[in-house]
């Protein structure tokens, strides 16, 4: 299996060759040359599999340069009840991603039972083990450079802490994450973890990562790797839980399912798109945004108009406070018929601070099942209150955005699965506002905000982060 760049000017490479690097040398994102296809017979055979078995069945079609026995061992080590133990009352941790039935044909898919209480753990724990395996095989080291709006950072750091040959440099917007998210990251004292709080918003952090990654000489010399969802390893790992969720709420392969996905950087819903391209019977993929509704605007108008740092809102669903969605390029590559020259043209406009208009392709959007909607603070507070009152279930602010939009676009005859992206404890202040009570948290995470914190404040300057990496390597 070879992987190609969305911008068409980098050589095709195998999985292990793209795993550490993130961006392709030409600035594009990697995708497989073609998507493997799962037939009806394949899907039937996968129905009875547990999570690790399902992950191997899918990932082994996309990773053929790691021996099957080694890949299976990595997957089995990753997806255990011990790692994903923060389940709701009555759930079985061995399910890894258990479903919560709210009512007939309406479900939550629990993706937040990992060590940092966010869906990012589902991929990041696997990525950490893959990194360790590939680095050990090659005798290499890597400096991971990442950007986070809240959940990616802690998931990456918990997955990589103490890993041999790995240093993590994580950029986050200064004072724009929840207190819990900040404490999860900044309280880590591991020697290989470096937290940088950037004076700006997430898009500034993401732009710095891209600027460093696009400096080929610096990237090679300092072995810069990536764990953001620009990394294909992240996306492919997330494909698995769409299959798991589908099988959990259907009884046969003739049934279709809708998924509603709280969306910021488009990685989570991009994994759903890829699952659909591989043959999973998904009807609608619902892109649910918050006040930063650039993606909602695109799916309604065909115009993609990132708004820039000054016009990105700081909201009560902060992990979605993104106006320039990196993974959107992967979908647009498919939308324009894998025309890399067209992708280069479109992203030249975006990279220059502009927009692009492809409304002529709007009819084709229907072929991919995408629809969208947005939510705001009042909506998510109301949804949190109503979900607890009606179903006895407490959800976080991001999941509330997903559920709000799902209810607006729902076809009650088709199972609707809302991806739960974090546990409520991560956003305590917002939950107190909505419900007047503090959400429960695991005993091991009590008082995390009171721990000593280690971080460096920095302006949004790619040169400064390069100097920081050099100094600490």
C-alpha positions as CSV (number, residue, x, y, z in Angstrom):
1,X,0.0,0.0,0.0
2,X,1.5,3.3,-1.1
3,X,0.5,6.7,0.2
4,X,0.3,9.8,-2.0
5,X,0.1,13.5,-1.2
6,X,-3.0,15.6,-1.9
7,X,-0.8,18.1,-3.7
8,X,0.7,15.5,-6.0
9,X,4.4,16.5,-5.8
10,X,5.8,14.0,-3.4
11,X,6.7,10.4,-4.0
12,X,4.5,7.5,-3.0
13,X,5.6,6.0,0.3
14,X,4.7,3.1,2.6
15,X,3.0,3.6,6.0
16,X,6.1,3.4,8.2
17,X,7.8,6.0,6.0
18,X,5.0,8.6,6.5
19,X,4.1,7.7,10.1
20,X,6.5,10.1,11.8
21,X,6.5,13.0,9.4
22,X,2.9,14.3,9.2
23,X,2.9,16.6,6.3
24,X,4.2,15.5,2.9
25,X,7.3,17.4,1.6
26,X,5.1,19.3,-0.8
27,X,2.9,20.6,2.0
28,X,0.0,18.2,1.3
29,X,-1.6,15.4,3.4
30,X,-1.1,11.7,2.8
31,X,-3.9,9.4,1.6
32,X,-3.8,5.9,0.3
33,X,-3.5,5.6,-3.5
34,X,-6.9,3.8,-3.4
35,X,-9.2,2.9,-0.5
36,X,-9.4,-0.8,0.3
37,X,-13.0,-2.1,-0.1
38,X,-15.0,-4.1,2.4
39,X,-17.6,-6.3,0.8
40,X,-20.9,-7.4,2.2
41,X,-19.3,-10.7,3.2
42,X,-16.4,-8.8,4.8
43,X,-18.8,-6.8,6.9
44,X,-20.8,-9.9,8.0
45,X,-17.5,-11.5,9.1
46,X,-16.6,-8.4,11.1
47,X,-19.9,-8.1,13.0
48,X,-18.9,-10.4,15.9
49,X,-15.4,-9.0,16.4
50,X,-14.2,-7.3,19.5
51,X,-12.6,-3.9,19.1
52,X,-9.0,-5.1,18.8
53,X,-10.0,-7.8,16.2
54,X,-11.9,-5.2,14.3
55,X,-9.0,-2.8,14.4
56,X,-6.7,-5.4,13.0
57,X,-9.1,-6.4,10.2
58,X,-9.2,-2.7,9.1
59,X,-5.7,-1.6,9.7
60,X,-4.1,-4.6,8.2
61,X,-5.6,-3.6,4.8
62,X,-3.9,-0.2,5.1
63,X,-0.6,-1.1,6.8
64,X,1.3,-3.8,4.9
65,X,4.9,-2.9,5.8
66,X,4.6,-4.0,9.4
67,X,4.5,-7.8,9.8
68,X,1.0,-8.9,10.6
69,X,2.0,-10.5,13.9
70,X,3.7,-7.3,15.0
71,X,0.8,-5.2,14.0
72,X,-1.6,-7.4,15.9
73,X,0.5,-7.3,19.0
74,X,0.6,-3.5,18.9
75,X,-3.2,-3.3,18.5
76,X,-3.8,-5.9,21.2
77,X,-1.5,-3.9,23.6
78,X,-3.4,-0.7,22.7
79,X,-7.1,-1.6,23.0
80,X,-7.5,-3.1,26.4
81,X,-10.1,-2.5,29.2
82,X,-7.3,-1.3,31.4
83,X,-6.4,1.6,29.0
84,X,-10.0,2.6,28.4
85,X,-11.3,2.2,31.9
86,X,-13.2,5.5,32.5
87,X,-16.6,4.1,31.4
88,X,-20.0,5.3,32.5
89,X,-21.9,3.3,35.1
90,X,-23.2,0.1,33.7
91,X,-20.8,0.0,30.7
92,X,-18.3,-2.7,30.0
93,X,-14.8,-1.3,29.6
94,X,-13.9,-4.3,27.4
95,X,-16.2,-2.8,24.7
96,X,-13.7,0.0,24.4
97,X,-16.4,2.2,22.6
98,X,-19.7,1.3,24.2
99,X,-22.9,2.9,23.0
100,X,-25.5,4.7,25.1
101,X,-29.0,4.4,23.8
102,X,-30.9,7.6,24.4
103,X,-34.1,6.5,22.7
104,X,-35.1,4.4,19.6
105,X,-32.6,5.0,16.8
106,X,-30.7,7.7,18.8
107,X,-27.3,6.8,20.4
108,X,-24.1,8.2,21.8
109,X,-20.9,6.4,20.8
110,X,-18.6,6.6,23.9
111,X,-15.1,7.5,22.7
112,X,-13.9,9.2,25.8
113,X,-13.0,6.4,28.2
114,X,-9.2,6.6,27.7
115,X,-6.6,8.2,30.0
116,X,-7.4,11.8,29.1
117,X,-11.2,11.5,28.8
118,X,-11.3,12.5,25.2
119,X,-11.8,10.7,21.8
120,X,-8.2,11.6,20.8
121,X,-7.0,8.8,23.0
122,X,-8.6,6.3,20.6
123,X,-6.0,7.1,18.0
124,X,-3.2,8.6,20.1
125,X,-2.6,5.5,22.2
126,X,-2.1,3.4,19.0
127,X,0.1,6.1,17.5
128,X,2.3,6.1,20.6
129,X,2.8,2.4,20.3
130,X,3.4,2.6,16.6
131,X,6.0,5.3,17.0
132,X,7.8,3.3,19.6
133,X,7.8,0.2,17.4
134,X,9.1,2.0,14.3
135,X,11.7,4.0,16.1
136,X,13.0,0.9,17.8
137,X,13.2,-0.9,14.5
138,X,15.2,1.9,12.9
139,X,17.2,3.1,15.8
140,X,16.0,6.6,15.2
141,X,14.6,9.4,17.4
142,X,11.9,12.0,16.8
143,X,10.9,15.4,18.0
144,X,7.1,15.6,17.8
145,X,5.7,19.1,17.1
146,X,2.0,19.5,17.6
147,X,-0.7,22.0,18.1
148,X,-3.8,21.6,20.2
149,X,-7.0,23.4,21.0
150,X,-7.4,21.2,24.1
151,X,-7.7,17.5,23.7
152,X,-5.0,16.5,21.2
153,X,-2.2,17.8,23.4
154,X,-3.0,15.9,26.5
155,X,-3.8,12.7,24.5
156,X,-0.5,13.0,22.7
157,X,1.5,13.7,25.8
158,X,-0.1,10.8,27.8
159,X,0.6,8.5,24.9
160,X,4.2,9.6,24.4
161,X,5.4,10.3,27.9
162,X,8.4,8.2,28.8
163,X,8.6,6.7,25.2
164,X,12.2,6.0,24.2
165,X,13.5,8.2,21.5
166,X,10.6,10.7,21.6
167,X,10.4,14.3,22.6
168,X,7.0,16.2,22.4
169,X,6.8,19.9,21.8
170,X,3.1,20.9,22.1
171,X,1.7,24.3,21.2
172,X,-1.6,25.5,22.7
173,X,-3.4,28.9,22.8
174,X,-2.5,30.6,26.0
175,X,-5.5,30.8,28.5
176,X,-8.0,29.5,25.9
177,X,-8.4,25.9,27.0
178,X,-10.5,24.7,30.0
179,X,-8.8,24.6,33.4
180,X,-8.9,20.8,33.3
181,X,-7.4,20.6,29.8
182,X,-4.6,23.0,30.8
183,X,-3.8,21.1,33.9
184,X,-3.8,17.7,32.2
185,X,-1.0,19.0,29.9
186,X,0.9,21.4,32.0
187,X,1.1,19.3,35.1
188,X,3.2,16.6,33.4
189,X,6.7,16.8,34.6
190,X,8.3,14.2,32.2
191,X,11.6,15.2,30.8
192,X,10.5,14.5,27.2
193,X,7.4,16.7,27.4
194,X,7.5,20.4,26.5
195,X,4.4,22.6,26.7
196,X,4.4,26.0,24.9
197,X,1.5,28.4,25.5
198,X,1.2,30.6,22.5
199,X,-0.1,34.2,22.6
200,X,-2.9,33.6,20.0
201,X,-5.5,31.1,19.0
202,X,-5.3,27.5,17.8
203,X,-4.9,28.5,14.2
204,X,-1.7,30.4,15.1
205,X,-0.4,27.3,16.7
206,X,-1.3,25.2,13.7
207,X,0.3,27.6,11.3
208,X,3.5,27.5,13.3
209,X,3.6,23.7,13.1
210,X,3.0,23.8,9.4
211,X,5.7,26.5,8.9
212,X,8.3,24.4,10.7
213,X,7.2,21.2,8.9
214,X,7.5,23.0,5.6
215,X,11.1,23.9,6.3
216,X,12.5,20.7,4.8
217,X,16.1,21.2,6.0
218,X,15.1,22.0,9.6
219,X,12.6,19.1,9.6
220,X,15.2,16.6,8.4
221,X,18.0,17.9,10.7
222,X,15.9,17.9,13.9
223,X,13.7,14.9,12.9
224,X,10.4,16.7,13.3
225,X,7.4,14.4,13.6
226,X,3.7,15.1,13.9
227,X,0.8,13.8,16.0
228,X,-1.9,16.2,14.9
229,X,-4.6,14.8,12.7
230,X,-2.5,15.8,9.7
231,X,-0.8,12.5,10.6
232,X,-2.4,9.7,8.6
233,X,-1.9,7.3,11.5
234,X,-4.3,9.3,13.6
235,X,-7.0,9.3,10.9
236,X,-6.8,5.6,10.1
237,X,-7.1,4.6,13.7
238,X,-10.3,6.7,14.0
239,X,-11.9,4.9,11.1
240,X,-12.2,1.8,13.3
241,X,-14.8,3.2,15.7
242,X,-17.1,4.1,12.9
243,X,-17.3,0.4,12.0
244,X,-17.7,-0.5,15.7
245,X,-20.5,2.0,16.1
246,X,-22.2,0.8,13.0
247,X,-22.2,-2.8,14.0
248,X,-23.4,-1.9,17.5
249,X,-26.7,-0.3,16.3
250,X,-27.6,-2.5,13.3
251,X,-28.4,-6.1,12.8
252,X,-27.6,-6.5,9.0
253,X,-25.6,-4.8,6.3
254,X,-28.6,-3.5,4.4
255,X,-29.2,-0.9,7.2
256,X,-27.7,2.5,6.9
257,X,-26.6,4.7,9.8
258,X,-26.2,8.5,10.2
259,X,-23.2,9.8,12.3
260,X,-23.2,13.3,13.9
261,X,-19.7,14.5,14.5
262,X,-18.6,17.6,16.5
263,X,-16.1,19.2,14.2
264,X,-13.2,21.6,14.4
265,X,-10.1,20.4,12.5
266,X,-12.2,17.9,10.3
267,X,-10.1,14.9,11.4
268,X,-12.9,13.0,13.2
269,X,-15.5,13.4,10.5
270,X,-12.8,12.8,7.8
271,X,-12.3,9.3,9.3
272,X,-16.0,8.8,8.8
273,X,-15.7,9.8,5.2
274,X,-12.9,7.3,4.7
275,X,-14.9,4.5,6.4
276,X,-17.8,5.3,4.0
277,X,-15.4,5.2,1.0
278,X,-14.2,1.8,2.2
279,X,-17.7,0.4,2.1
280,X,-19.3,1.1,5.5
281,X,-23.0,1.7,4.9
282,X,-23.2,5.3,6.2
283,X,-26.1,7.5,4.9
284,X,-25.3,11.0,6.3
285,X,-22.2,12.4,7.9
286,X,-23.3,15.4,9.9
287,X,-20.7,18.1,10.4
288,X,-21.6,19.9,13.6
289,X,-19.8,23.1,14.3
290,X,-19.9,25.7,17.1
291,X,-19.8,29.5,16.6
292,X,-16.7,28.9,14.4
293,X,-18.9,27.7,11.6
294,X,-16.5,27.9,8.6
295,X,-17.3,24.2,7.7
296,X,-21.0,24.7,8.1
297,X,-20.8,27.6,5.7
298,X,-18.9,25.5,3.2
299,X,-21.3,22.6,3.2
300,X,-24.2,25.0,2.8
301,X,-22.7,27.3,0.1
302,X,-19.6,25.7,-1.4
303,X,-17.4,28.6,-0.1
304,X,-14.5,27.8,2.2
305,X,-13.6,31.0,4.0
306,X,-11.2,30.6,7.0
307,X,-11.6,33.7,9.2
308,X,-8.2,34.2,10.7
309,X,-7.1,34.5,14.2
310,X,-8.8,37.8,15.0
311,X,-12.2,36.4,14.0
312,X,-12.0,33.0,15.7
313,X,-14.4,32.9,18.6
314,X,-13.3,31.6,22.1
315,X,-16.3,29.4,23.1
316,X,-17.5,26.9,25.7
317,X,-16.6,24.1,23.3
318,X,-13.0,25.2,22.9
319,X,-11.6,22.1,21.2
320,X,-13.7,23.2,18.2
321,X,-12.4,26.8,18.2
322,X,-10.8,26.4,14.8
323,X,-11.4,28.3,11.5
324,X,-8.8,26.6,9.3
325,X,-9.5,22.8,9.2
326,X,-6.4,21.0,8.2
327,X,-8.0,17.7,7.3
328,X,-10.5,19.3,5.0
329,X,-7.9,19.1,2.3
330,X,-8.2,15.3,2.4
331,X,-11.9,15.5,1.6
332,X,-11.6,18.1,-1.0
333,X,-8.9,16.0,-2.8
334,X,-11.6,13.3,-3.2
335,X,-14.3,15.9,-4.0
336,X,-12.3,17.2,-7.0
337,X,-11.6,13.8,-8.3
338,X,-8.1,13.5,-6.9
339,X,-6.9,16.4,-9.0
340,X,-3.8,17.5,-7.1
341,X,-3.2,20.5,-9.3
342,X,-6.7,21.8,-8.4
343,X,-6.0,21.2,-4.7
344,X,-2.7,23.1,-5.0
345,X,-4.6,26.0,-6.6
346,X,-7.3,26.0,-3.9
347,X,-4.9,25.9,-1.0
348,X,-2.6,28.5,-2.5
349,X,-5.5,30.8,-1.9
350,X,-6.1,29.5,1.7
351,X,-2.4,29.7,2.5
352,X,-2.4,33.3,1.3
353,X,-5.2,34.2,3.8
354,X,-8.0,34.0,1.3
355,X,-10.9,31.7,0.5
356,X,-12.1,29.5,-2.4
357,X,-15.5,28.9,-4.0
358,X,-16.4,25.5,-5.5
359,X,-20.2,25.8,-5.4
360,X,-20.3,24.2,-8.8
361,X,-19.4,20.9,-7.0
362,X,-22.3,21.3,-4.5
363,X,-24.4,18.5,-6.3
364,X,-21.5,16.2,-5.9
365,X,-21.5,16.8,-2.1
366,X,-24.7,14.7,-1.9
367,X,-22.8,11.7,-3.2
368,X,-20.6,11.8,-0.1
369,X,-23.4,12.1,2.4
370,X,-22.3,15.4,4.0
371,X,-24.7,17.8,5.7
372,X,-24.0,20.3,8.4
373,X,-25.3,22.6,11.1
374,X,-24.0,24.8,13.9
375,X,-24.6,25.4,17.5
376,X,-23.9,28.2,20.0
377,X,-23.4,28.7,23.7
378,X,-27.1,29.0,24.5
379,X,-27.8,25.9,22.3
380,X,-25.3,23.7,24.1
381,X,-26.3,24.8,27.6
382,X,-29.9,23.9,26.7
383,X,-28.9,20.6,25.1
384,X,-26.9,19.6,28.2
385,X,-29.9,20.4,30.5
386,X,-32.4,18.7,28.2
387,X,-30.3,15.6,27.8
388,X,-30.0,15.1,31.5
389,X,-33.7,15.8,32.1
390,X,-34.9,13.5,29.4
391,X,-32.4,10.7,29.4
392,X,-30.5,11.0,32.7
393,X,-27.3,11.3,30.8
394,X,-24.7,14.1,31.3
395,X,-22.7,15.2,28.2
396,X,-19.9,17.7,27.6
397,X,-20.2,20.8,25.6
398,X,-18.8,19.5,22.3
399,X,-21.0,16.4,22.4
400,X,-23.9,18.8,23.0
401,X,-23.1,20.6,19.8
402,X,-23.2,17.3,18.0
403,X,-26.5,16.2,19.5
404,X,-28.1,19.6,18.9
405,X,-27.4,19.4,15.2
406,X,-28.2,15.7,15.0
407,X,-31.7,16.3,16.4
408,X,-32.3,19.0,13.8
409,X,-31.2,16.8,10.8
410,X,-32.4,13.5,12.1
411,X,-34.4,10.9,10.1
412,X,-36.1,8.9,12.9
413,X,-36.2,5.8,10.7
414,X,-32.4,5.6,10.5
415,X,-30.2,5.0,13.5
416,X,-28.4,8.3,14.5
417,X,-25.1,7.9,16.3
418,X,-23.6,11.0,17.9
419,X,-19.9,10.8,18.6
420,X,-19.2,11.6,22.2
421,X,-15.9,13.5,22.1
422,X,-15.1,14.1,25.8
423,X,-16.4,13.4,29.3
424,X,-18.1,16.3,31.1
425,X,-15.4,16.5,33.7
426,X,-13.1,18.2,31.2
427,X,-15.3,21.2,31.0
428,X,-16.4,21.7,34.6
429,X,-17.1,25.4,34.5
430,X,-19.5,25.1,31.5
431,X,-21.2,22.1,33.1
432,X,-21.7,24.0,36.4
433,X,-23.3,26.8,34.4
434,X,-25.6,24.4,32.5
435,X,-26.6,22.1,35.4
436,X,-25.6,23.9,38.6
437,X,-23.5,21.0,39.7
438,X,-20.0,19.7,39.3
439,X,-19.7,16.8,36.9
440,X,-18.1,13.6,38.4
441,X,-14.5,12.8,37.5
442,X,-12.4,9.7,38.1
443,X,-10.7,9.6,41.5
444,X,-7.3,9.6,39.9
445,X,-7.9,13.0,38.4
446,X,-9.3,14.8,41.5
447,X,-7.4,18.0,42.2
448,X,-5.4,17.9,39.0
449,X,-5.8,21.7,38.6
450,X,-3.8,22.2,41.9
451,X,-0.7,20.3,40.7
452,X,2.4,22.2,39.8
453,X,2.5,23.3,36.1
454,X,5.4,23.4,33.7
455,X,5.1,25.4,30.5
456,X,6.7,28.2,28.5
457,X,4.8,31.2,27.1
458,X,5.8,32.3,23.5
459,X,4.5,34.6,20.8
460,X,3.2,33.2,17.5
461,X,6.6,33.0,15.8
462,X,7.8,30.0,13.9
463,X,11.4,31.1,14.3
464,X,11.0,31.2,18.1
465,X,9.7,27.6,18.2
466,X,12.6,26.4,16.0
467,X,15.0,28.0,18.5
468,X,13.2,26.4,21.4
469,X,13.4,22.9,19.7
470,X,17.2,23.4,19.0
471,X,17.8,24.5,22.6
472,X,16.0,21.4,24.0
473,X,17.2,18.7,21.7
